[in-house]
């Protein structure tokens, strides 16, 4: 381990000789990375974006790009507006899935354009242009990444961060990650992604729920050599303060159009596999990821009918009457594992596997392997399936431990 003295960014540490700097404002000359950061859990968590004083002086005279969306707020002001108000030179914004304003449906094209409020160019990092190219960064000195994550492998903001880190490494640019609490950081669960199923909805050998903040995850990408050709990004992390992985954090702004509530975010790891099936998870209703149902489920008291709307332009089972299950009663319970019983119940109610999982390749990409689909087809129980995850989870926990910033 290499310890660095205080610089104009505060006190930092070179993480595992991989060029990653964690910036603190603790009154210390040296930081020992093996020692936990002091956490005061009775205080409200401060996000990386709330601690701009730690690095804002280092941005003067720099040409800045930011990777952000509607969640990138300092109090009630967007990060872009905040930096411009400080007379800093923001030259462009990179926008991820759902767009700069978070108003584009899942999977829909995000076009490059000009922000009408500020006149700043908006460069899409979704669709065919997922990674910045040399020309995108030629007029940039430093990239700031600030997007709210939900701690689930197939949430595509992780992949966007990977590609931005890789582009920065290839072009000699520095990158700042403003860390944020993860609402699902209190547990780790799911199968580990196998290399053959790497895609934009899963790029790294991690479980579905990985129990890390996005800043910790960036350290892991660097430290494990997951960038192309094992490149290293010159990375600064601005960590949260007064936060632990067990801290319950309710997101003040929906991170995407169909994760509108605390319940939906909690259920997302368990319900997202339905996206590769004929079962609806409520897209096109006022309860996305809070319900599930199907027209061929047995008649039930709870019914819903998806219709095209904001965030769901072409929802599964549109205009059909779906018999189903309302999971609103789960609100009082904090999830501590992926609940496979929803999928098993749907499998049993539908019977025919073709009727159930109609996008086999996509299901495997979401699961991170081909085994889970086979296990469902063979009628395995949740307990039997979960037992096959244990070896991979134990190995991942030992890797994860090296990159944790919080108690």
N, C-alpha and C positions, 0 to 999 in steps of 0.2 A: 504494500500500500504506500502511496506517495501522498504526503500531506503538504498543502500549499498555504502560505501565509496570506494575510489579508491583502486585498488589492482594492481597486476602486469599485469593485462589485461587492464588497463585503468580505466575508470569510468563505473560502471554497475548499473543495477537496477534489483531487484528480482521482476519478473512480477506476480502480483496477488498471491504471495505466492506459485507459482507453480514451482519454481526452474529454471525459464528461466532468463538468464542474457543477457542483451543487452550491448555491449561493445562500448564505444565511445572514441575518442581522444580529446574531448573538454576540455579546461583548467578549469575544475570545480571540486569542492570537492564532490558535490552532484548533482544528476540529479533527477528532478521531472518528472516522466513519464507523468503527465497530461499536462506538457508544451511541445509544439511542438519542434522538433529538429530544430535549425536554418538552413535554406536552402538558398543557394545563387544560384538562378536559372539561372544566367548569366554565370555560370561556367559549364564545362563538368562534367557530373556525374562520381563520383568515385565509383567503385564497391567494394563489400566486399573483393574480391580477390586482388584488388589493394592496400589494406590496411593491408597487412600481418604483418606490424610492430606492430599492435595492439595485436597480440597473438603469434607471432612466438617464442618468448623467452619461453613461457609456453610449447612449444612442445619439448624442449630439454630433452633428456633422456626418452621420451615417445615412445611407439610403436604405430604407426599411421596407420590407414586405411583411404582411401579416397573413396568417392562415386562421380564419375565424368564421363564425356564423352568428346566429341570433343570440347565442348563449354568452358571447364574449363581451360581458358588461362589467364596467366599473361603477358600482352602485347602480344608478339608473341611466348611465351614459355608456354608449358603445365604445369598445377599445379604440376603434378607428377615430372616432370623434375626440376621445381623450388625448390620443397622441398628437392629433392635428392641433388641438387647443394648446398643447405644450410647445407648439412651433417645431415639431419634429418632422422630418422629411419622409413621409410615407409615400412610396412610389407606386405600390400596387397591393391588391388584396387577392389572395388565393382562396377560392370558395370550394367546399367539399360537396358531397352528396346533400341534397335538399337545398343547396344554394346559400348565398350570403345571408339572406333573410330567413332561411329555413322554411320557405313556403312552396317548395317543389316536392311532388310526390316521390315515394321510394322508387328508385330505378329509372325515373324520368331524366331526360337530358338537362344538364346544367350548362347553359351557354355563357361564354365570356361576353362581357359588356362593360358599360361605364356606370358607376354609381351616380344616380342623378343628384343626390344630395351634396356629394363632395367632389365629383368629377374624377375620382380615383378609378383607374382601370381595375376591373374584376376579371381575374383569370380562372377559368373553371379547372378543377382537378377531379372531374368526374366524367365518365363516358370513355371516349377514346384518348383523353389527355389526363391520365391519372397522376403523372409524375412531371414536375417542372423540367423543362429542357434547358440547355445552356443559355439560349436567348432569353428565357424567362428570368434568369438570374444575372444576366450580364450587367444590369443597372442596379443591382442589389448588393448591399454589404452584409446585411444581417436579416434573418427571418425570425419572426415571433409567432409561435404556435399557441393558440388559446381556444380550445374547443372542449365543451363538456362531454365526457365519456360516461358510459353506464356500466363499464366493467365486464362486457360480454364479447367474446372473441369475434363473433360475426357482425358486430357493429362497425361499419366501414371506416369510421374516423381513425381507427388504429392503422388501417392500411394506408390511409392518406398521410398520417404522420410518418410511417415507414418510408414512403416514397419521397417525402420532403426531406427527411434526414439523409436519404441516399443521394438525392440531387445536391444537397448542401455539401456532402462529403466529396462528391465528384467535382464540384466547382469551387471548393475551398471557401465556402461561406459558413458563418457561424449561425447557430440556431438557438433560440431561447424558448423553453417550454414553461409556460405559466401553469403550475400544477393546480389541480382541482380535486376535491373529494370525489370518491367513487361510491355511489349509492349501493353498490353490491360488493363492496370491498371486504365485508365481514365473513365471507366464506369462499371456498375453492371447490369446484365440482365439475364433473363432465369428462368425456373422453379426450385424450390428447390428440391434436391434429397430426395426421400422418403426412409426410412430404408429398405423396401422390395426390393429395386432395387440397393442396395449397391453391388459394384463389383470393380474389379481392374480399371475400367474406371470411377469410381465415388465412393468414400468411405465415404464422409461426407455430411451433410445436408446443402449444399451451392448451389447457382445458377450456371448456366453454366459459366458465366463470373462473377468473384467475386471481382475484383478490389483491389488486394493485391499483394505485393511482396511475394516471396517464404519464406523469413524470417518472415514476418508478419503472413503468413499462418502457419508456424511452431509454432509460439507463440499461435495461435488460437487452434491448435491441442492439445497443452499442457493445455492451459487455460480452454478449454471446456471439458476436460476429455474424449477425443475421442480415446485415446489409450486403449487397452484391459485392463479390470479391473481398468480403470481410473488411470493407472500408469502415472507417471510424468518422462519425460526425463530430465536429467541434460543438459540443452541446453544453448549454447552461440550463440548469433547472432552478426555478424559483419555487421553493416548496411552500406548502400550506403551513400554517401555524395554528396551534391549539386543536390539533386533529390527530386521531388514531384511526386504524382500520375499523374499529368497532363503533366509531362515532356515527350516529344516525344523521344523515344529511338529506333533507328534502330539497330537490332541485327547484329553484325559484322560477326557472324558465323551461318549458318543455324542450328537451334536446333534439327532438325531431317530431314531425307532424302527428305520428301515431303513438308516441309515448307521451301522453298528455297528463298522466297522473302518477302519484307514488305507487299505486297498485300496479299499473301497467309496467312500470320500470322494474318492479319486483318480480312480476310474472314473466317478463320478456325472456329470460333464459330458458324457462320451461315451455313456453308457447311458440317460440320462433320456429322450431322444427316443423310446426304445422304449415309453415309457408311453402313447403315443398309437397303438400298434400292437398286433397280436395276440401279439407276442413277449413272453415272461416274462423279467423280470430277477431272478428269484429271490425276489420277495416271497412270503411264506408258506413259506420255507425258512430254514435257518440260514446262508444265504449271500446275502442280498439285495444287489443291485448288485455282486456278484462273479461272477455267471454270467449267461448268457442262453440261451434255448432255446424250442422250440416242438414240439408233437406231430407236426407235419408236416415237421419237419426230417428228413433221412435218419437212419437208425438209427446210433447212436453209442455208444461205450463209456460216456461220461458222460451220465447221465440224472438228472432230479430231478422231484419231484411236489409242487407247491405245495399247501398246506393252510391253512385259516384259523388264525391264531395272533395273539399279541400284535403289534400294529403292522401287521397285514395281515388284517383281518376278512373281506375278500372278494377274495383275490388273483386276478389273471388266470390262466387255465388251471388253476383249482383242481381238484385230484384227477386231473388228466390227467398222463400220463407224457410229459415233455418231453425230447426229445433235444437236446443242447446243448453248450455250451462253458464250461469252468471256467477263469476268468481268474486263478486264484490265482498262476500263474507270473509275473504282472505285478507282484507285490508288490515285487520287487527293483528295479523300474524306476520312476522318478519321471516322471509324465506331463508333457510339455512342449507338448502340443497335443491337441485333440479328435481322437480316433481314429474316423474315419468308416468304417473298414473293417468294424467290427462291423455297422453298419446295411446297408452294401453287401452283405456276406455274407448277411445275413438276407433281403434283397431278392432276391438271386440264388437262394437255396435255396427260397424260397416262390414266386417267379415272379410270381404274380398280385398286382397292387398293392392290390386290394380286400382280399385275404387278409392283406396285410402292414400297410398303414396303414388302419385301420378307423375312426379318429377324426380325419378330415382337419382340421377346424377347430381341434381341440385341438393337433394336430401343428404347425399354423401358429403358434399362440400360443406354444408352446414354442420353436420355431425363431425366432420374431420376424418371419417373413415367409412368403409363399406360394411363394417361389422354390425353397426347398430341397426341398419335396415334389415339385415338378415335375422338379427335377434328378434325384432318385432314380428317378422314373417313367421318365425318358428314358434311364436307364442311365449317367449321368455317373460318371466316376471320382472318387476322393477328391482327386486333384491338380486336376482341372478345377473341382470345387466350391470347393476352398480358394482358388483364384485369384480367385474372385469376391468373397471376403471382404477382400482386401488393401486396397482404397481406404478402406473404412469403418473398418478397424482402424487405419490410419495416422491418420485424422482423429480417432478416439477417443483415441489415444495422446497427441495434442497437448492434448486437453481434460483427460485424466487427469493429466497432468504437473503441472497447476496446483494439484492438491489433495493431492499426496503428502506425507506426514509423515516417511517413512523412506527411507534410502538405497536 
